[in-house]
Amino acid sequence: MTLSKLWHRLVQTARLSCGVPDYDVYVAHLRSHHPERKIPTYAEFFRERQTARYKGTGGRCC
């Protein structure tokens, strides 16, 4: 693992542990598993993640 990838993983882990969603990973997931779906803006994604987190609406698509 390169230093750059290690840094990316550390930042991703820190964000996830604070509850900050990882937009880039979500977009990559949509493109590979659900190409028919519209890619949300970061604001739309963040709003949906907050709703799923605090209102208990789930959040996993597959």
PDB file of N, H, CA, C and O in Angstrom:
ATOM      1  N   MET A   1       0.855  -1.176   0.000  1.00  0.00           N
ATOM      2  CA  MET A   1       0.000   0.000   0.000  1.00  0.00           C
ATOM      3  C   MET A   1       0.897   1.235   0.000  1.00  0.00           C
ATOM      4  O   MET A   1       1.825   1.346   0.801  1.00  0.00           O
ATOM      5  N   THR A   2       0.606   2.150  -0.905  1.00  0.00           N
ATOM      6  H   THR A   2      -0.148   2.060  -1.556  1.00  0.00           H
ATOM      7  CA  THR A   2       1.424   3.359  -0.988  1.00  0.00           C
ATOM      8  C   THR A   2       1.037   4.327   0.133  1.00  0.00           C
ATOM      9  O   THR A   2      -0.006   4.184   0.770  1.00  0.00           O
ATOM     10  N   LEU A   3       1.891   5.294   0.348  1.00  0.00           N
ATOM     11  H   LEU A   3       2.738   5.411  -0.170  1.00  0.00           H
ATOM     12  CA  LEU A   3       1.637   6.291   1.381  1.00  0.00           C
ATOM     13  C   LEU A   3       0.360   7.082   1.070  1.00  0.00           C
ATOM     14  O   LEU A   3      -0.402   7.420   1.975  1.00  0.00           O
ATOM     15  N   SER A   4       0.134   7.373  -0.210  1.00  0.00           N
ATOM     16  H   SER A   4       0.753   7.099  -0.946  1.00  0.00           H
ATOM     17  CA  SER A   4      -1.061   8.108  -0.618  1.00  0.00           C
ATOM     18  C   SER A   4      -2.328   7.317  -0.299  1.00  0.00           C
ATOM     19  O   SER A   4      -3.291   7.871   0.230  1.00  0.00           O
ATOM     20  N   LYS A   5      -2.328   6.033  -0.617  1.00  0.00           N
ATOM     21  H   LYS A   5      -1.545   5.583  -1.047  1.00  0.00           H
ATOM     22  CA  LYS A   5      -3.502   5.197  -0.335  1.00  0.00           C
ATOM     23  C   LYS A   5      -3.716   5.048   1.171  1.00  0.00           C
ATOM     24  O   LYS A   5      -4.850   5.046   1.651  1.00  0.00           O
ATOM     25  N   LEU A   6      -2.619   4.925   1.901  1.00  0.00           N
ATOM     26  H   LEU A   6      -1.699   4.927   1.510  1.00  0.00           H
ATOM     27  CA  LEU A   6      -2.724   4.826   3.359  1.00  0.00           C
ATOM     28  C   LEU A   6      -3.345   6.099   3.925  1.00  0.00           C
ATOM     29  O   LEU A   6      -4.215   6.031   4.793  1.00  0.00           O
ATOM     30  N   TRP A   7      -2.902   7.268   3.436  1.00  0.00           N
ATOM     31  H   TRP A   7      -2.195   7.323   2.731  1.00  0.00           H
ATOM     32  CA  TRP A   7      -3.454   8.542   3.886  1.00  0.00           C
ATOM     33  C   TRP A   7      -4.950   8.613   3.559  1.00  0.00           C
ATOM     34  O   TRP A   7      -5.751   9.034   4.394  1.00  0.00           O
ATOM     35  N   HIS A   8      -5.325   8.201   2.338  1.00  0.00           N
ATOM     36  H   HIS A   8      -4.675   7.859   1.660  1.00  0.00           H
ATOM     37  CA  HIS A   8      -6.732   8.221   1.938  1.00  0.00           C
ATOM     38  C   HIS A   8      -7.562   7.345   2.866  1.00  0.00           C
ATOM     39  O   HIS A   8      -8.658   7.734   3.268  1.00  0.00           O
ATOM     40  N   ARG A   9      -7.054   6.171   3.208  1.00  0.00           N
ATOM     41  H   ARG A   9      -6.163   5.854   2.882  1.00  0.00           H
ATOM     42  CA  ARG A   9      -7.768   5.267   4.118  1.00  0.00           C
ATOM     43  C   ARG A   9      -7.912   5.868   5.512  1.00  0.00           C
ATOM     44  O   ARG A   9      -8.959   5.745   6.147  1.00  0.00           O
ATOM     45  N   LEU A  10      -6.851   6.518   5.977  1.00  0.00           N
ATOM     46  H   LEU A  10      -6.001   6.619   5.460  1.00  0.00           H
ATOM     47  CA  LEU A  10      -6.915   7.135   7.302  1.00  0.00           C
ATOM     48  C   LEU A  10      -7.948   8.259   7.337  1.00  0.00           C
ATOM     49  O   LEU A  10      -8.710   8.374   8.297  1.00  0.00           O
ATOM     50  N   VAL A  11      -7.975   9.085   6.295  1.00  0.00           N
ATOM     51  H   VAL A  11      -7.357   8.992   5.515  1.00  0.00           H
ATOM     52  CA  VAL A  11      -8.947  10.177   6.224  1.00  0.00           C
ATOM     53  C   VAL A  11     -10.352   9.613   6.145  1.00  0.00           C
ATOM     54  O   VAL A  11     -11.253  10.102   6.825  1.00  0.00           O
ATOM     55  N   GLN A  12     -10.553   8.590   5.326  1.00  0.00           N
ATOM     56  H   GLN A  12      -9.820   8.193   4.773  1.00  0.00           H
ATOM     57  CA  GLN A  12     -11.855   7.950   5.183  1.00  0.00           C
ATOM     58  C   GLN A  12     -12.313   7.367   6.521  1.00  0.00           C
ATOM     59  O   GLN A  12     -13.475   7.522   6.897  1.00  0.00           O
ATOM     60  N   THR A  13     -11.427   6.709   7.229  1.00  0.00           N
ATOM     61  H   THR A  13     -10.483   6.582   6.924  1.00  0.00           H
ATOM     62  CA  THR A  13     -11.767   6.132   8.531  1.00  0.00           C
ATOM     63  C   THR A  13     -12.133   7.217   9.534  1.00  0.00           C
ATOM     64  O   THR A  13     -13.100   7.070  10.282  1.00  0.00           O
ATOM     65  N   ALA A  14     -11.373   8.297   9.554  1.00  0.00           N
ATOM     66  H   ALA A  14     -10.588   8.416   8.946  1.00  0.00           H
ATOM     67  CA  ALA A  14     -11.671   9.399  10.477  1.00  0.00           C
ATOM     68  C   ALA A  14     -13.031  10.012  10.163  1.00  0.00           C
ATOM     69  O   ALA A  14     -13.808  10.301  11.073  1.00  0.00           O
ATOM     70  N   ARG A  15     -13.322  10.211   8.878  1.00  0.00           N
ATOM     71  H   ARG A  15     -12.691   9.976   8.139  1.00  0.00           H
ATOM     72  CA  ARG A  15     -14.623  10.771   8.501  1.00  0.00           C
ATOM     73  C   ARG A  15     -15.765   9.848   8.904  1.00  0.00           C
ATOM     74  O   ARG A  15     -16.765  10.300   9.461  1.00  0.00           O
ATOM     75  N   LEU A  16     -15.620   8.572   8.627  1.00  0.00           N
ATOM     76  H   LEU A  16     -14.808   8.205   8.174  1.00  0.00           H
ATOM     77  CA  LEU A  16     -16.686   7.625   8.956  1.00  0.00           C
ATOM     78  C   LEU A  16     -16.890   7.517  10.462  1.00  0.00           C
ATOM     79  O   LEU A  16     -18.022   7.373  10.924  1.00  0.00           O
ATOM     80  N   SER A  17     -15.812   7.585  11.225  1.00  0.00           N
ATOM     81  H   SER A  17     -14.893   7.701  10.849  1.00  0.00           H
ATOM     82  CA  SER A  17     -15.953   7.491  12.682  1.00  0.00           C
ATOM     83  C   SER A  17     -16.646   8.722  13.255  1.00  0.00           C
ATOM     84  O   SER A  17     -17.239   8.656  14.332  1.00  0.00           O
ATOM     85  N   CYS A  18     -16.574   9.846  12.541  1.00  0.00           N
ATOM     86  H   CYS A  18     -16.092   9.900  11.667  1.00  0.00           H
ATOM     87  CA  CYS A  18     -17.267  11.075  12.979  1.00  0.00           C
ATOM     88  C   CYS A  18     -18.665  11.166  12.393  1.00  0.00           C
ATOM     89  O   CYS A  18     -19.414  12.087  12.721  1.00  0.00           O
ATOM     90  N   GLY A  19     -19.028  10.225  11.531  1.00  0.00           N
ATOM     91  H   GLY A  19     -18.420   9.477  11.265  1.00  0.00           H
ATOM     92  CA  GLY A  19     -20.355  10.254  10.930  1.00  0.00           C
ATOM     93  C   GLY A  19     -20.436  11.054   9.654  1.00  0.00           C
ATOM     94  O   GLY A  19     -21.533  11.330   9.169  1.00  0.00           O
ATOM     95  N   VAL A  20     -19.289  11.437   9.092  1.00  0.00           N
ATOM     96  H   VAL A  20     -18.397  11.213   9.486  1.00  0.00           H
ATOM     97  CA  VAL A  20     -19.279  12.163   7.827  1.00  0.00           C
ATOM     98  C   VAL A  20     -19.275  11.142   6.699  1.00  0.00           C
ATOM     99  O   VAL A  20     -18.342  10.344   6.603  1.00  0.00           O
ATOM    100  N   PRO A  21     -20.289  11.144   5.849  1.00  0.00           N
ATOM    101  CA  PRO A  21     -20.373  10.141   4.787  1.00  0.00           C
ATOM    102  C   PRO A  21     -19.310  10.346   3.713  1.00  0.00           C
ATOM    103  O   PRO A  21     -18.837  11.461   3.494  1.00  0.00           O
ATOM    104  N   ASP A  22     -18.943   9.255   3.049  1.00  0.00           N
ATOM    105  H   ASP A  22     -19.327   8.349   3.226  1.00  0.00           H
ATOM    106  CA  ASP A  22     -17.925   9.297   2.002  1.00  0.00           C
ATOM    107  C   ASP A  22     -18.604   9.343   0.632  1.00  0.00           C
ATOM    108  O   ASP A  22     -19.009   8.317   0.086  1.00  0.00           O
ATOM    109  N   TYR A  23     -18.717  10.533   0.104  1.00  0.00           N
ATOM    110  H   TYR A  23     -18.388  11.367   0.547  1.00  0.00           H
ATOM    111  CA  TYR A  23     -19.417  10.759  -1.162  1.00  0.00           C
ATOM    112  C   TYR A  23     -18.732  10.050  -2.332  1.00  0.00           C
ATOM    113  O   TYR A  23     -19.410   9.460  -3.174  1.00  0.00           O
ATOM    114  N   ASP A  24     -17.425  10.098  -2.394  1.00  0.00           N
ATOM    115  H   ASP A  24     -16.874  10.576  -1.709  1.00  0.00           H
ATOM    116  CA  ASP A  24     -16.705   9.483  -3.516  1.00  0.00           C
ATOM    117  C   ASP A  24     -16.933   7.972  -3.586  1.00  0.00           C
ATOM    118  O   ASP A  24     -17.097   7.415  -4.672  1.00  0.00           O
ATOM    119  N   VAL A  25     -16.944   7.320  -2.441  1.00  0.00           N
ATOM    120  H   VAL A  25     -16.811   7.772  -1.559  1.00  0.00           H
ATOM    121  CA  VAL A  25     -17.190   5.877  -2.408  1.00  0.00           C
ATOM    122  C   VAL A  25     -18.621   5.578  -2.843  1.00  0.00           C
ATOM    123  O   VAL A  25     -18.873   4.608  -3.559  1.00  0.00           O
ATOM    124  N   TYR A  26     -19.559   6.424  -2.402  1.00  0.00           N
ATOM    125  H   TYR A  26     -19.354   7.211  -1.820  1.00  0.00           H
ATOM    126  CA  TYR A  26     -20.960   6.231  -2.780  1.00  0.00           C
ATOM    127  C   TYR A  26     -21.151   6.384  -4.284  1.00  0.00           C
ATOM    128  O   TYR A  26     -21.856   5.588  -4.906  1.00  0.00           O
ATOM    129  N   VAL A  27     -20.530   7.398  -4.869  1.00  0.00           N
ATOM    130  H   VAL A  27     -19.958   8.045  -4.364  1.00  0.00           H
ATOM    131  CA  VAL A  27     -20.648   7.622  -6.313  1.00  0.00           C
ATOM    132  C   VAL A  27     -20.026   6.446  -7.077  1.00  0.00           C
ATOM    133  O   VAL A  27     -20.590   5.990  -8.071  1.00  0.00           O
ATOM    134  N   ALA A  28     -18.887   5.962  -6.627  1.00  0.00           N
ATOM    135  H   ALA A  28     -18.428   6.332  -5.819  1.00  0.00           H
ATOM    136  CA  ALA A  28     -18.258   4.809  -7.282  1.00  0.00           C
ATOM    137  C   ALA A  28     -19.163   3.581  -7.188  1.00  0.00           C
ATOM    138  O   ALA A  28     -19.270   2.813  -8.144  1.00  0.00           O
ATOM    139  N   HIS A  29     -19.812   3.396  -6.039  1.00  0.00           N
ATOM    140  H   HIS A  29     -19.724   4.020  -5.263  1.00  0.00           H
ATOM    141  CA  HIS A  29     -20.743   2.278  -5.859  1.00  0.00           C
ATOM    142  C   HIS A  29     -21.928   2.408  -6.817  1.00  0.00           C
ATOM    143  O   HIS A  29     -22.312   1.434  -7.464  1.00  0.00           O
ATOM    144  N   LEU A  30     -22.508   3.610  -6.908  1.00  0.00           N
ATOM    145  H   LEU A  30     -22.196   4.401  -6.382  1.00  0.00           H
ATOM    146  CA  LEU A  30     -23.640   3.803  -7.822  1.00  0.00           C
ATOM    147  C   LEU A  30     -23.249   3.514  -9.262  1.00  0.00           C
ATOM    148  O   LEU A  30     -23.994   2.862  -9.993  1.00  0.00           O
ATOM    149  N   ARG A  31     -22.101   3.990  -9.664  1.00  0.00           N
ATOM    150  H   ARG A  31     -21.495   4.520  -9.069  1.00  0.00           H
ATOM    151  CA  ARG A  31     -21.669   3.789 -11.053  1.00  0.00           C
ATOM    152  C   ARG A  31     -21.421   2.325 -11.381  1.00  0.00           C
ATOM    153  O   ARG A  31     -21.671   1.889 -12.505  1.00  0.00           O
ATOM    154  N   SER A  32     -20.930   1.563 -10.408  1.00  0.00           N
ATOM    155  H   SER A  32     -20.726   1.917  -9.495  1.00  0.00           H
ATOM    156  CA  SER A  32     -20.624   0.158 -10.701  1.00  0.00           C
ATOM    157  C   SER A  32     -21.814  -0.773 -10.491  1.00  0.00           C
ATOM    158  O   SER A  32     -21.951  -1.759 -11.216  1.00  0.00           O
ATOM    159  N   HIS A  33     -22.677  -0.485  -9.518  1.00  0.00           N
ATOM    160  H   HIS A  33     -22.566   0.315  -8.929  1.00  0.00           H
ATOM    161  CA  HIS A  33     -23.777  -1.398  -9.203  1.00  0.00           C
ATOM    162  C   HIS A  33     -25.151  -0.914  -9.638  1.00  0.00           C
ATOM    163  O   HIS A  33     -26.055  -1.727  -9.830  1.00  0.00           O
ATOM    164  N   HIS A  34     -25.324   0.384  -9.796  1.00  0.00           N
ATOM    165  H   HIS A  34     -24.590   1.044  -9.640  1.00  0.00           H
ATOM    166  CA  HIS A  34     -26.634   0.943 -10.148  1.00  0.00           C
ATOM    167  C   HIS A  34     -26.476   2.025 -11.207  1.00  0.00           C
ATOM    168  O   HIS A  34     -26.813   3.180 -10.946  1.00  0.00           O
ATOM    169  N   PRO A  35     -25.978   1.695 -12.387  1.00  0.00           N
ATOM    170  CA  PRO A  35     -25.721   2.732 -13.406  1.00  0.00           C
ATOM    171  C   PRO A  35     -26.978   3.440 -13.883  1.00  0.00           C
ATOM    172  O   PRO A  35     -26.891   4.519 -14.470  1.00  0.00           O
ATOM    173  N   GLU A  36     -28.156   2.849 -13.641  1.00  0.00           N
ATOM    174  H   GLU A  36     -28.227   1.973 -13.164  1.00  0.00           H
ATOM    175  CA  GLU A  36     -29.404   3.479 -14.071  1.00  0.00           C
ATOM    176  C   GLU A  36     -29.826   4.634 -13.158  1.00  0.00           C
ATOM    177  O   GLU A  36     -30.659   5.453 -13.547  1.00  0.00           O
ATOM    178  N   ARG A  37     -29.270   4.706 -11.971  1.00  0.00           N
ATOM    179  H   ARG A  37     -28.593   4.041 -11.655  1.00  0.00           H
ATOM    180  CA  ARG A  37     -29.662   5.741 -11.007  1.00  0.00           C
ATOM    181  C   ARG A  37     -28.924   7.051 -11.268  1.00  0.00           C
ATOM    182  O   ARG A  37     -27.797   7.078 -11.763  1.00  0.00           O
ATOM    183  N   LYS A  38     -29.606   8.125 -10.914  1.00  0.00           N
ATOM    184  H   LYS A  38     -30.521   8.103 -10.512  1.00  0.00           H
ATOM    185  CA  LYS A  38     -29.030   9.467 -11.041  1.00  0.00           C
ATOM    186  C   LYS A  38     -27.994   9.656  -9.932  1.00  0.00           C
ATOM    187  O   LYS A  38     -28.221   9.252  -8.791  1.00  0.00           O
ATOM    188  N   ILE A  39     -26.864  10.266 -10.266  1.00  0.00           N
ATOM    189  H   ILE A  39     -26.679  10.594 -11.193  1.00  0.00           H
ATOM    190  CA  ILE A  39     -25.847  10.564  -9.265  1.00  0.00           C
ATOM    191  C   ILE A  39     -26.278  11.832  -8.532  1.00  0.00           C
ATOM    192  O   ILE A  39     -26.420  12.883  -9.157  1.00  0.00           O
ATOM    193  N   PRO A  40     -26.485  11.752  -7.224  1.00  0.00           N
ATOM    194  CA  PRO A  40     -26.913  12.947  -6.488  1.00  0.00           C
ATOM    195  C   PRO A  40     -25.753  13.929  -6.312  1.00  0.00           C
ATOM    196  O   PRO A  40     -24.582  13.553  -6.357  1.00  0.00           O
ATOM    197  N   THR A  41     -26.111  15.182  -6.114  1.00  0.00           N
ATOM    198  H   THR A  41     -27.063  15.487  -6.077  1.00  0.00           H
ATOM    199  CA  THR A  41     -25.083  16.166  -5.767  1.00  0.00           C
ATOM    200  C   THR A  41     -24.613  15.851  -4.353  1.00  0.00           C
ATOM    201  O   THR A  41     -25.243  15.069  -3.641  1.00  0.00           O
ATOM    202  N   TYR A  42     -23.501  16.466  -3.950  1.00  0.00           N
ATOM    203  H   TYR A  42     -22.989  17.101  -4.528  1.00  0.00           H
ATOM    204  CA  TYR A  42     -23.022  16.214  -2.596  1.00  0.00           C
ATOM    205  C   TYR A  42     -24.052  16.669  -1.569  1.00  0.00           C
ATOM    206  O   TYR A  42     -24.251  16.005  -0.552  1.00  0.00           O
ATOM    207  N   ALA A  43     -24.713  17.810  -1.835  1.00  0.00           N
ATOM    208  H   ALA A  43     -24.551  18.349  -2.661  1.00  0.00           H
ATOM    209  CA  ALA A  43     -25.726  18.317  -0.906  1.00  0.00           C
ATOM    210  C   ALA A  43     -26.898  17.335  -0.783  1.00  0.00           C
ATOM    211  O   ALA A  43     -27.372  17.068   0.321  1.00  0.00           O
ATOM    212  N   GLU A  44     -27.358  16.803  -1.908  1.00  0.00           N
ATOM    213  H   GLU A  44     -26.972  17.020  -2.805  1.00  0.00           H
ATOM    214  CA  GLU A  44     -28.451  15.821  -1.878  1.00  0.00           C
ATOM    215  C   GLU A  44     -28.028  14.562  -1.118  1.00  0.00           C
ATOM    216  O   GLU A  44     -28.778  14.032  -0.298  1.00  0.00           O
ATOM    217  N   PHE A  45     -26.814  14.098  -1.408  1.00  0.00           N
ATOM    218  H   PHE A  45     -26.204  14.528  -2.074  1.00  0.00           H
ATOM    219  CA  PHE A  45     -26.284  12.910  -0.742  1.00  0.00           C
ATOM    220  C   PHE A  45     -26.192  13.126   0.766  1.00  0.00           C
ATOM    221  O   PHE A  45     -26.624  12.280   1.549  1.00  0.00           O
ATOM    222  N   PHE A  46     -25.627  14.261   1.167  1.00  0.00           N
ATOM    223  H   PHE A  46     -25.275  14.949   0.532  1.00  0.00           H
ATOM    224  CA  PHE A  46     -25.442  14.545   2.581  1.00  0.00           C
ATOM    225  C   PHE A  46     -26.787  14.633   3.293  1.00  0.00           C
ATOM    226  O   PHE A  46     -26.935  14.106   4.395  1.00  0.00           O
ATOM    227  N   ARG A  47     -27.775  15.295   2.676  1.00  0.00           N
ATOM    228  H   ARG A  47     -27.655  15.723   1.780  1.00  0.00           H
ATOM    229  CA  ARG A  47     -29.113  15.424   3.260  1.00  0.00           C
ATOM    230  C   ARG A  47     -29.762  14.043   3.431  1.00  0.00           C
ATOM    231  O   ARG A  47     -30.359  13.752   4.468  1.00  0.00           O
ATOM    232  N   GLU A  48     -29.637  13.208   2.409  1.00  0.00           N
ATOM    233  H   GLU A  48     -29.152  13.444   1.566  1.00  0.00           H
ATOM    234  CA  GLU A  48     -30.225  11.859   2.479  1.00  0.00           C
ATOM    235  C   GLU A  48     -29.554  11.028   3.567  1.00  0.00           C
ATOM    236  O   GLU A  48     -30.233  10.293   4.285  1.00  0.00           O
ATOM    237  N   ARG A  49     -28.238  11.131   3.700  1.00  0.00           N
ATOM    238  H   ARG A  49     -27.687  11.728   3.117  1.00  0.00           H
ATOM    239  CA  ARG A  49     -27.500  10.384   4.731  1.00  0.00           C
ATOM    240  C   ARG A  49     -27.888  10.849   6.128  1.00  0.00           C
ATOM    241  O   ARG A  49     -28.028  10.029   7.035  1.00  0.00           O
ATOM    242  N   GLN A  50     -28.062  12.149   6.311  1.00  0.00           N
ATOM    243  H   GLN A  50     -27.948  12.815   5.574  1.00  0.00           H
ATOM    244  CA  GLN A  50     -28.467  12.675   7.604  1.00  0.00           C
ATOM    245  C   GLN A  50     -29.865  12.190   7.967  1.00  0.00           C
ATOM    246  O   GLN A  50     -30.123  11.823   9.113  1.00  0.00           O
ATOM    247  N   THR A  51     -30.766  12.190   6.986  1.00  0.00           N
ATOM    248  H   THR A  51     -30.556  12.489   6.055  1.00  0.00           H
ATOM    249  CA  THR A  51     -32.126  11.695   7.221  1.00  0.00           C
ATOM    250  C   THR A  51     -32.093  10.220   7.593  1.00  0.00           C
ATOM    251  O   THR A  51     -32.761   9.804   8.540  1.00  0.00           O
ATOM    252  N   ALA A  52     -31.328   9.433   6.862  1.00  0.00           N
ATOM    253  H   ALA A  52     -30.785   9.771   6.093  1.00  0.00           H
ATOM    254  CA  ALA A  52     -31.235   8.003   7.147  1.00  0.00           C
ATOM    255  C   ALA A  52     -30.645   7.760   8.534  1.00  0.00           C
ATOM    256  O   ALA A  52     -31.060   6.837   9.235  1.00  0.00           O
ATOM    257  N   ARG A  53     -29.699   8.568   8.920  1.00  0.00           N
ATOM    258  H   ARG A  53     -29.362   9.318   8.351  1.00  0.00           H
ATOM    259  CA  ARG A  53     -29.038   8.382  10.208  1.00  0.00           C
ATOM    260  C   ARG A  53     -29.936   8.753  11.383  1.00  0.00           C
ATOM    261  O   ARG A  53     -30.022   8.018  12.366  1.00  0.00           O
ATOM    262  N   TYR A  54     -30.594   9.885  11.273  1.00  0.00           N
ATOM    263  H   TYR A  54     -30.524  10.482  10.474  1.00  0.00           H
ATOM    264  CA  TYR A  54     -31.343  10.382  12.430  1.00  0.00           C
ATOM    265  C   TYR A  54     -32.814  10.005  12.444  1.00  0.00           C
ATOM    266  O   TYR A  54     -33.453  10.078  13.494  1.00  0.00           O
ATOM    267  N   LYS A  55     -33.363   9.605  11.314  1.00  0.00           N
ATOM    268  H   LYS A  55     -32.844   9.545  10.462  1.00  0.00           H
ATOM    269  CA  LYS A  55     -34.763   9.193  11.305  1.00  0.00           C
ATOM    270  C   LYS A  55     -34.912   7.683  11.165  1.00  0.00           C
ATOM    271  O   LYS A  55     -36.029   7.165  11.142  1.00  0.00           O
ATOM    272  N   GLY A  56     -33.788   6.977  11.072  1.00  0.00           N
ATOM    273  H   GLY A  56     -32.881   7.398  11.091  1.00  0.00           H
ATOM    274  CA  GLY A  56     -33.835   5.529  11.036  1.00  0.00           C
ATOM    275  C   GLY A  56     -34.498   4.960   9.797  1.00  0.00           C
ATOM    276  O   GLY A  56     -35.206   3.956   9.870  1.00  0.00           O
ATOM    277  N   THR A  57     -34.267   5.604   8.655  1.00  0.00           N
ATOM    278  H   THR A  57     -33.692   6.419   8.596  1.00  0.00           H
ATOM    279  CA  THR A  57     -34.885   5.130   7.421  1.00  0.00           C
ATOM    280  C   THR A  57     -34.017   4.125   6.689  1.00  0.00           C
ATOM    281  O   THR A  57     -34.272   3.833   5.521  1.00  0.00           O
ATOM    282  N   GLY A  58     -33.024   3.602   7.329  1.00  0.00           N
ATOM    283  H   GLY A  58     -32.817   3.839   8.278  1.00  0.00           H
ATOM    284  CA  GLY A  58     -32.178   2.608   6.674  1.00  0.00           C
ATOM    285  C   GLY A  58     -30.979   3.266   6.038  1.00  0.00           C
ATOM    286  O   GLY A  58     -30.248   4.000   6.703  1.00  0.00           O
ATOM    287  N   GLY A  59     -30.770   3.023   4.792  1.00  0.00           N
ATOM    288  H   GLY A  59     -31.364   2.426   4.252  1.00  0.00           H
ATOM    289  CA  GLY A  59     -29.664   3.648   4.120  1.00  0.00           C
ATOM    290  C   GLY A  59     -28.860   2.717   3.250  1.00  0.00           C
ATOM    291  O   GLY A  59     -28.050   3.176   2.444  1.00  0.00           O
ATOM    292  N   ARG A  60     -29.060   1.426   3.390  1.00  0.00           N
ATOM    293  H   ARG A  60     -29.717   1.054   4.045  1.00  0.00           H
ATOM    294  CA  ARG A  60     -28.297   0.504   2.554  1.00  0.00           C
ATOM    295  C   ARG A  60     -29.147   0.141   1.341  1.00  0.00           C
ATOM    296  O   ARG A  60     -30.325  -0.193   1.466  1.00  0.00           O
ATOM    297  N   CYS A  61     -28.541   0.212   0.194  1.00  0.00           N
ATOM    298  H   CYS A  61     -27.584   0.483   0.093  1.00  0.00           H
ATOM    299  CA  CYS A  61     -29.282  -0.106  -1.021  1.00  0.00           C
ATOM    300  C   CYS A  61     -29.081  -1.566  -1.423  1.00  0.00           C
ATOM    301  O   CYS A  61     -29.939  -2.141  -2.093  1.00  0.00           O
ATOM    302  N   CYS A  62     -27.962  -2.174  -1.026  1.00  0.00           N
ATOM    303  H   CYS A  62     -27.265  -1.707  -0.482  1.00  0.00           H
ATOM    304  CA  CYS A  62     -27.740  -3.584  -1.376  1.00  0.00           C
ATOM    305  C   CYS A  62     -26.715  -4.183  -0.450  1.00  0.00           C
ATOM    306  O   CYS A  62     -26.385  -5.362  -0.575  1.00  0.00           O
TER     307      CYS A  62
END
